[in-house]
């Protein structure tokens, strides 16, 4: 069902905020110096929102220099002072929630109800969490582990962090990168995707409004090849954090290791959705549709492979297809819209190409096409259900990143778990069952950084997010993420007043 809606009187409320540039360096907006421009496009209409002058290496150098200059003061602030600044930051974000929600919707195509109820509140909550976490940075232990020596551990900030964020959740990814880094006393340069820079820039400006010192948070809007690679390889960047595809993650790792810097990678996913034969079928069907279509399927934890035990398989396929057909595509700003466009026409075409190739070896039960009529100018694609694909096929193994769910049957519990683990990825998974022993087995044996039971997709600031296998390493959110942006130092005191001659004799002999 299509829902074209109507333009609101002020569809692009954030446009004027970026009239002075798409870089944010040392507390100020600036134009990029690469000589190239990029137009941010509303994927729902194809209309240009803002033309940005992109960053080049000189802009990255300036941002890193600003972050490096700000580091001693920010690292030297007390945990309480950093916490207070982040609490003010959370308050500014909450006050401007509607502006952030609308900006995120028009650059990504997300339904406004999603950005209002999920993206922005989640970002405010994440900011409040790290405001509290900033006061709990501590070593693990102190004690006498060797004679008269007392040892303890210090946790210290690393330095300048260079982060590269993707386009699917621009606001939340900016928060996940920036907040743990600065809460721990680091400074940061973030490169958002050039197609979705607006809320990252708003986020940095809000940090300044909240009183964070200039240079603590910097944004460079440029291409991955030019600005991103220069940032990752920069000798003054002490840590790199990247979220994106596994293929690009390998390139990031290659560049980062040349300067032996700390590396954090959150990469692709192909989340299995395992439905055992005792599951609540209605709950599983609704969970599959929500889990597969969240953010138009552009989510690395989205439900992409549903494995359904054979007694429920036929009914699951029929009910899931029927529910998908009721999903309303439409203008992101229309109240009745369930599903917006993909982020770009290029991404829509990539998804369509995978589905078209699947027709040669599988059955497209519903969807598999772009809508026409009033939505034809947008990057829309109908919710798509595929059956009959082989386990080793492209549709099952490759990350499609669109509103596409592939359903396969299985017989034994052993087979279901084996198939769930049979991809290179291991970011997230879910299991649907009323049996506590089946649930327990799934949580132990499914190889993923997150395993939901009888649900799929929810996250909370207190719990870590990150993957196994080709889905990368390192965690976002939670205290685990916070600690990754620190380095450990062992400090040892000799408790005696005199020089320990016995130890020196052991090393140097009698002298």
C-alpha positions as CSV (number, residue, x, y, z in Angstrom):
1,X,0.0,0.0,0.0
2,X,1.5,3.3,-1.0
3,X,1.1,6.5,1.0
4,X,2.4,9.6,-0.9
5,X,1.5,12.1,1.8
6,X,2.3,15.8,1.3
7,X,5.3,18.1,1.8
8,X,5.2,20.0,5.1
9,X,5.6,23.8,4.8
10,X,9.2,23.6,5.9
11,X,10.5,20.2,4.8
12,X,14.1,21.0,5.3
13,X,14.3,22.9,8.6
14,X,18.1,22.3,9.1
15,X,19.2,23.6,5.7
16,X,20.1,27.1,6.9
17,X,22.3,25.7,9.7
18,X,24.8,24.5,7.0
19,X,25.0,27.6,4.8
20,X,28.5,28.2,6.0
21,X,30.0,24.8,5.3
22,X,29.9,21.1,5.9
23,X,33.0,20.8,8.0
24,X,33.1,21.5,11.7
25,X,36.6,22.1,13.0
26,X,37.6,23.7,16.3
27,X,34.0,24.8,17.0
28,X,33.3,26.4,13.7
29,X,31.7,25.5,10.4
30,X,33.9,25.7,7.4
31,X,33.9,24.8,3.7
32,X,35.9,21.9,2.4
33,X,39.0,22.5,0.3
34,X,39.0,19.4,-1.9
35,X,37.5,21.3,-4.9
36,X,34.7,18.7,-5.1
37,X,31.1,19.1,-4.1
38,X,28.3,16.7,-3.2
39,X,24.6,17.3,-3.1
40,X,22.7,15.7,-0.3
41,X,19.5,14.3,-1.8
42,X,16.1,13.6,-0.2
43,X,15.6,9.9,-1.3
44,X,11.9,10.3,-1.0
45,X,11.6,12.9,-3.7
46,X,15.0,13.0,-5.5
47,X,15.2,16.7,-4.6
48,X,18.5,18.2,-3.6
49,X,18.7,19.4,0.0
50,X,22.1,20.9,0.3
51,X,25.3,21.1,-1.8
52,X,28.5,20.6,0.3
53,X,32.0,21.4,-0.5
54,X,33.8,18.2,0.4
55,X,36.8,17.9,2.7
56,X,40.2,17.0,1.4
57,X,43.5,16.0,3.2
58,X,44.1,19.6,4.2
59,X,40.8,19.7,6.1
60,X,41.5,16.4,7.8
61,X,44.9,17.7,8.9
62,X,43.3,20.8,10.3
63,X,40.7,18.8,12.2
64,X,43.3,16.5,13.6
65,X,45.4,19.4,14.6
66,X,42.4,21.0,16.4
67,X,41.7,17.7,18.2
68,X,45.3,17.3,19.2
69,X,45.4,20.8,20.6
70,X,42.3,20.3,22.6
71,X,43.4,16.9,24.0
72,X,45.6,18.0,26.9
73,X,42.9,20.2,28.4
74,X,40.0,17.7,27.9
75,X,42.1,14.7,29.1
76,X,43.1,16.7,32.1
77,X,39.5,17.6,33.1
78,X,38.1,15.6,36.0
79,X,35.6,12.8,35.3
80,X,33.0,15.0,37.1
81,X,33.7,17.9,34.7
82,X,33.4,15.7,31.6
83,X,30.3,14.2,33.1
84,X,28.7,17.6,33.7
85,X,29.5,18.7,30.1
86,X,27.9,15.5,28.7
87,X,24.8,16.0,30.9
88,X,24.4,19.5,29.4
89,X,24.9,17.9,25.9
90,X,22.1,15.5,26.5
91,X,19.8,18.4,27.6
92,X,20.6,20.3,24.4
93,X,19.9,17.2,22.3
94,X,16.5,16.7,24.0
95,X,15.5,20.3,23.6
96,X,16.2,20.1,19.8
97,X,14.8,16.6,19.3
98,X,12.4,17.6,16.6
99,X,15.0,19.3,14.5
100,X,17.2,16.3,14.7
101,X,14.3,13.9,13.9
102,X,13.3,15.9,10.8
103,X,16.9,16.3,9.5
104,X,17.5,12.6,9.9
105,X,14.3,11.8,8.1
106,X,14.9,14.0,5.1
107,X,18.5,12.9,4.5
108,X,17.9,9.2,5.0
109,X,14.2,8.7,4.0
110,X,13.4,7.3,7.4
111,X,9.7,7.7,8.5
112,X,9.5,10.6,10.9
113,X,7.8,8.4,13.5
114,X,10.9,6.2,13.5
115,X,13.4,9.1,14.0
116,X,11.1,10.6,16.6
117,X,10.6,7.4,18.6
118,X,13.9,5.5,18.0
119,X,16.8,7.4,16.5
120,X,16.7,10.6,18.5
121,X,15.5,9.3,21.9
122,X,18.2,6.5,21.6
123,X,20.8,9.2,21.0
124,X,19.7,11.3,24.0
125,X,19.7,8.2,26.2
126,X,23.2,7.2,24.9
127,X,24.5,10.6,25.8
128,X,23.0,10.5,29.3
129,X,24.5,7.0,29.8
130,X,28.0,8.1,28.9
131,X,27.6,11.2,31.0
132,X,27.2,8.9,33.9
133,X,29.9,6.5,32.7
134,X,32.5,9.3,32.6
135,X,32.6,9.3,36.4
136,X,33.4,5.6,36.6
137,X,36.7,5.3,34.8
138,X,38.9,3.3,37.1
139,X,41.6,0.7,37.3
140,X,40.7,-2.9,38.4
141,X,42.9,-3.4,41.4
142,X,45.6,-2.2,43.8
143,X,47.8,-4.5,45.9
144,X,51.2,-5.9,46.8
145,X,51.9,-8.5,44.2
146,X,55.7,-8.5,44.6
147,X,57.4,-8.1,47.9
148,X,57.2,-4.5,49.2
149,X,55.9,-3.1,46.0
150,X,52.4,-1.8,45.5
151,X,50.9,-2.0,42.1
152,X,47.8,-0.4,40.6
153,X,46.3,0.1,37.1
154,X,45.5,3.5,35.6
155,X,43.1,3.9,32.7
156,X,44.0,6.8,30.5
157,X,42.6,8.3,27.3
158,X,44.4,7.3,24.1
159,X,44.6,10.7,22.3
160,X,43.0,11.7,19.0
161,X,40.4,9.2,17.7
162,X,39.6,9.1,14.0
163,X,36.2,7.6,13.3
164,X,34.4,6.8,10.1
165,X,30.6,6.3,10.3
166,X,28.1,4.9,7.8
167,X,25.0,6.3,6.2
168,X,22.3,4.1,7.6
169,X,22.0,5.6,11.1
170,X,24.0,8.8,10.8
171,X,22.9,10.4,14.1
172,X,23.2,7.2,16.2
173,X,26.5,6.2,14.6
174,X,27.9,9.7,15.4
175,X,26.8,9.2,19.0
176,X,28.2,5.7,19.2
177,X,31.6,6.9,17.9
178,X,31.8,10.3,19.7
179,X,30.4,9.7,23.2
180,X,32.5,6.9,24.6
181,X,35.6,8.5,23.1
182,X,35.1,11.9,24.7
183,X,33.7,10.5,27.9
184,X,37.0,8.8,28.4
185,X,38.9,12.0,27.8
186,X,39.8,11.6,24.1
187,X,39.2,14.1,21.4
188,X,37.7,13.0,18.0
189,X,37.5,13.7,14.3
190,X,34.5,12.0,12.7
191,X,34.0,11.5,9.0
192,X,30.3,10.8,8.3
193,X,29.1,9.4,5.0
194,X,29.1,12.3,2.5
195,X,25.5,11.4,1.5
196,X,24.2,11.9,5.1
197,X,26.2,14.5,7.0
198,X,23.5,16.7,8.3
199,X,22.8,15.3,11.8
200,X,26.5,14.7,12.5
201,X,27.1,18.4,11.9
202,X,24.1,19.2,14.1
203,X,25.4,16.9,16.8
204,X,28.8,18.6,16.8
205,X,27.2,22.0,17.0
206,X,25.1,20.9,19.9
207,X,28.3,19.8,21.7
208,X,29.6,23.3,21.4
209,X,26.3,24.8,22.6
210,X,26.5,22.5,25.6
211,X,29.9,24.0,26.5
212,X,32.3,21.3,25.3
213,X,35.7,23.0,24.4
214,X,36.5,23.8,20.8
215,X,38.3,20.9,19.1
216,X,37.0,18.1,21.3
217,X,34.4,17.1,18.5
218,X,35.3,17.7,14.9
219,X,33.5,16.7,11.7
220,X,35.0,16.3,8.2
221,X,32.6,15.6,5.4
222,X,34.4,14.0,2.5
223,X,34.7,10.8,0.5
224,X,36.1,7.7,2.0
225,X,38.9,7.4,-0.6
226,X,40.2,10.9,0.0
227,X,39.2,12.2,3.5
228,X,38.5,8.8,5.1
229,X,41.7,7.1,4.2
230,X,43.8,10.1,5.1
231,X,42.1,10.2,8.5
232,X,42.7,6.5,9.2
233,X,46.3,6.7,8.2
234,X,47.1,10.0,9.9
235,X,50.1,9.7,12.2
236,X,48.6,11.9,14.9
237,X,45.4,9.7,15.1
238,X,45.9,7.2,17.9
239,X,42.8,5.1,17.4
240,X,40.5,4.3,14.4
241,X,36.9,3.3,14.8
242,X,35.0,2.2,11.7
243,X,31.5,1.0,11.0
244,X,30.7,-0.2,7.5
245,X,31.0,-3.1,5.2
246,X,33.5,-6.0,5.8
247,X,35.2,-5.3,2.5
248,X,35.9,-1.6,3.4
249,X,36.8,-2.7,6.9
250,X,39.6,-4.8,5.5
251,X,41.0,-1.7,3.8
252,X,40.7,0.3,6.9
253,X,42.6,-2.3,8.9
254,X,45.3,-2.4,6.3
255,X,45.8,1.4,6.5
256,X,45.5,1.6,10.3
257,X,48.0,-1.2,11.0
258,X,50.7,0.7,9.0
259,X,50.9,3.2,11.9
260,X,50.1,0.5,14.6
261,X,47.1,2.3,16.1
262,X,44.2,1.0,18.1
263,X,41.5,-0.4,15.8
264,X,37.7,-0.9,16.3
265,X,35.7,-2.4,13.5
266,X,31.9,-3.0,13.4
267,X,31.3,-4.6,10.1
268,X,28.6,-6.4,8.1
269,X,25.9,-8.8,9.2
270,X,23.5,-11.4,7.9
271,X,21.4,-12.0,10.9
272,X,19.6,-15.4,11.2
273,X,16.1,-15.6,12.6
274,X,15.5,-19.1,13.8
275,X,12.0,-20.3,14.4
276,X,11.6,-23.6,16.2
277,X,8.4,-25.6,15.9
278,X,7.1,-24.7,19.4
279,X,7.3,-20.9,18.8
280,X,4.4,-18.5,19.0
281,X,3.8,-18.3,15.2
282,X,2.0,-15.0,15.3
283,X,4.8,-13.3,17.4
284,X,7.4,-14.8,15.1
285,X,5.7,-13.5,11.9
286,X,5.4,-10.0,13.3
287,X,8.9,-10.1,14.6
288,X,10.3,-11.2,11.2
289,X,8.5,-8.4,9.4
290,X,9.6,-5.7,11.9
291,X,13.1,-7.1,12.1
292,X,13.5,-7.4,8.3
293,X,12.1,-4.0,7.4
294,X,13.5,-1.8,10.1
295,X,15.1,1.2,8.4
296,X,14.1,-0.3,5.1
297,X,16.3,-3.2,5.8
298,X,19.4,-1.0,5.9
299,X,20.5,-2.3,9.3
300,X,23.4,-4.7,9.9
301,X,21.4,-6.5,12.6
302,X,18.2,-6.7,10.5
303,X,16.6,-10.2,10.2
304,X,17.7,-11.3,6.7
305,X,17.7,-15.1,6.9
306,X,14.6,-16.8,8.5
307,X,15.1,-20.5,9.3
308,X,11.8,-22.1,10.1
309,X,11.3,-25.6,11.4
310,X,9.4,-27.6,8.9
311,X,6.0,-28.0,10.8
312,X,5.7,-24.1,10.8
313,X,7.4,-23.3,7.5
314,X,4.4,-23.1,5.2
315,X,2.2,-21.1,7.6
316,X,5.1,-18.8,8.4
317,X,5.7,-18.0,4.7
318,X,2.0,-17.4,4.0
319,X,1.5,-15.1,7.0
320,X,4.7,-13.2,6.6
321,X,4.0,-12.5,2.9
322,X,0.4,-11.4,3.8
323,X,1.7,-9.0,6.5
324,X,4.4,-7.6,4.3
325,X,1.7,-6.7,1.7
326,X,0.0,-4.5,4.3
327,X,3.1,-2.4,5.0
328,X,2.5,1.2,3.8
329,X,5.2,2.8,1.7
330,X,5.1,6.6,1.5
331,X,6.4,10.0,2.3
332,X,8.5,9.9,5.5
333,X,6.7,12.9,6.8
334,X,3.2,11.4,6.4
335,X,1.8,10.0,9.6
336,X,0.6,6.8,8.1
337,X,3.9,5.8,6.5
338,X,5.4,2.5,7.7
339,X,8.3,2.2,5.3
340,X,10.3,5.0,3.6
341,X,12.7,4.8,0.7
342,X,16.2,3.4,0.7
343,X,18.9,6.0,1.3
344,X,19.6,6.5,-2.5
345,X,18.6,5.4,-5.9
346,X,21.9,3.7,-6.2
347,X,21.3,1.6,-3.1
348,X,17.8,0.8,-4.3
349,X,19.2,-0.4,-7.6
350,X,21.8,-2.6,-5.9
351,X,19.0,-4.3,-3.9
352,X,16.9,-4.8,-7.0
353,X,19.8,-6.4,-8.8
354,X,20.3,-9.0,-6.1
355,X,16.5,-9.8,-6.1
356,X,16.5,-10.0,-9.9
357,X,19.4,-12.4,-9.9
358,X,17.6,-14.5,-7.3
359,X,14.7,-15.1,-9.7
360,X,16.9,-17.6,-11.6
361,X,17.3,-19.9,-8.5
362,X,14.5,-19.0,-6.1
363,X,10.9,-17.7,-5.8
364,X,10.0,-14.1,-5.1
365,X,6.8,-14.6,-3.1
366,X,5.9,-10.9,-2.7
367,X,7.5,-7.6,-3.5
368,X,10.6,-7.6,-5.7
369,X,9.9,-4.3,-7.4
370,X,9.9,-0.5,-7.1
371,X,6.5,1.1,-6.8
372,X,5.3,3.4,-9.5
373,X,2.8,6.3,-9.4
374,X,3.3,9.0,-6.9
375,X,6.4,7.3,-5.4
376,X,8.2,6.7,-8.6
377,X,10.7,9.5,-8.1
378,X,11.8,8.2,-4.8
379,X,14.3,5.4,-4.0
380,X,11.5,3.0,-2.8
381,X,11.4,-0.8,-3.0
382,X,8.6,-3.0,-1.9
383,X,9.0,-5.4,1.0
384,X,10.3,-8.6,-0.5
385,X,10.0,-12.3,0.6
386,X,12.1,-15.0,-1.1
387,X,11.8,-18.7,-0.7
388,X,13.5,-21.7,-2.3
389,X,17.0,-20.3,-2.3
390,X,19.9,-22.6,-1.5
391,X,22.0,-22.1,1.6
392,X,25.1,-21.2,-0.5
393,X,23.2,-18.7,-2.8
394,X,23.9,-15.0,-3.0
395,X,20.5,-14.1,-1.4
396,X,21.4,-16.2,1.7
397,X,25.1,-15.4,2.0
398,X,25.5,-11.8,0.9
399,X,24.5,-8.7,2.8
400,X,21.7,-7.2,0.7
401,X,20.9,-4.2,2.9
402,X,17.4,-3.7,1.8
403,X,13.8,-4.8,2.7
404,X,14.4,-8.4,1.7
405,X,13.8,-11.5,3.8
406,X,14.9,-15.0,2.7
407,X,13.0,-18.0,4.3
408,X,14.4,-21.5,4.4
409,X,13.1,-24.7,6.2
410,X,15.0,-26.9,8.6
411,X,14.3,-30.2,10.3
412,X,16.3,-30.9,13.4
413,X,17.5,-28.4,16.0
414,X,21.1,-29.3,15.1
415,X,20.4,-28.3,11.5
416,X,18.8,-25.0,12.4
417,X,21.7,-23.9,14.5
418,X,24.2,-25.1,11.9
419,X,22.5,-23.1,9.2
420,X,22.3,-20.1,11.4
421,X,26.1,-20.1,11.8
422,X,26.8,-20.9,8.2
423,X,27.9,-17.4,6.9
424,X,31.1,-15.4,7.4
425,X,29.2,-13.0,9.6
426,X,28.3,-13.0,13.3
427,X,26.8,-9.7,14.4
428,X,23.3,-10.6,15.6
429,X,20.7,-13.4,15.6
430,X,17.4,-14.3,17.2
431,X,15.8,-17.6,18.2
432,X,12.0,-18.1,18.7
433,X,10.9,-20.8,21.1
434,X,8.9,-21.4,24.2
435,X,11.4,-24.0,25.4
436,X,13.9,-22.7,27.9
437,X,16.4,-25.4,27.0
438,X,16.2,-24.6,23.3
439,X,16.6,-20.9,24.1
440,X,19.6,-21.6,26.3
441,X,21.2,-23.7,23.6
442,X,20.7,-21.0,21.0
443,X,22.4,-18.4,23.2
444,X,25.4,-20.7,23.7
445,X,25.9,-22.0,20.2
446,X,24.8,-19.3,17.8
447,X,27.9,-17.4,16.8
448,X,26.9,-13.8,17.1
449,X,27.6,-10.8,19.3
450,X,23.9,-10.5,20.2
451,X,21.3,-13.2,20.4
452,X,17.7,-12.2,21.1
453,X,15.1,-14.7,22.3
454,X,11.6,-14.1,21.0
455,X,12.5,-10.7,19.8
456,X,14.7,-9.1,17.2
457,X,16.3,-5.6,16.9
458,X,16.0,-3.8,20.3
459,X,19.1,-2.4,21.9
460,X,19.9,-0.5,25.1
461,X,22.7,1.8,26.1
462,X,23.9,-0.4,29.0
463,X,24.6,-3.4,26.8
464,X,27.4,-3.9,24.2
465,X,26.9,-4.1,20.4
466,X,29.5,-5.7,18.3
467,X,30.2,-8.9,16.3
468,X,32.0,-12.2,15.9
469,X,33.9,-13.4,12.8
470,X,33.8,-11.2,9.7
471,X,31.4,-8.8,11.5
472,X,34.5,-7.3,13.2
473,X,35.7,-6.7,16.7
474,X,35.2,-4.2,19.5
475,X,32.0,-3.0,21.1
476,X,29.8,0.0,20.8
477,X,27.6,1.3,23.7
478,X,28.0,0.1,27.3
479,X,30.9,0.3,29.7
480,X,32.7,-2.2,27.4
481,X,32.8,0.4,24.7
482,X,33.9,3.1,27.1
483,X,36.9,1.0,28.2
484,X,38.0,0.4,24.6
485,X,38.7,4.1,24.3
486,X,41.3,3.9,27.1
487,X,44.7,2.5,27.5
488,X,46.0,0.7,30.6
489,X,49.1,1.7,32.5
490,X,50.6,-0.4,35.3
491,X,52.1,1.7,38.1
492,X,54.4,0.2,40.7
493,X,55.7,1.8,43.9
494,X,58.6,0.5,46.1
495,X,57.3,1.0,49.6
496,X,60.7,1.0,51.3
497,X,62.6,4.2,51.8
498,X,66.0,2.8,50.7
499,X,67.2,1.6,47.3
500,X,66.6,-2.1,47.1
501,X,70.2,-3.3,46.9
502,X,69.3,-7.0,46.7
503,X,67.4,-6.5,43.5
504,X,70.1,-4.5,41.9
505,X,72.7,-7.1,42.9
506,X,70.6,-9.7,41.2
507,X,70.7,-7.7,37.9
508,X,74.1,-6.0,38.1
509,X,76.2,-8.0,40.7
510,X,78.2,-6.3,43.5
511,X,78.9,-2.7,42.4
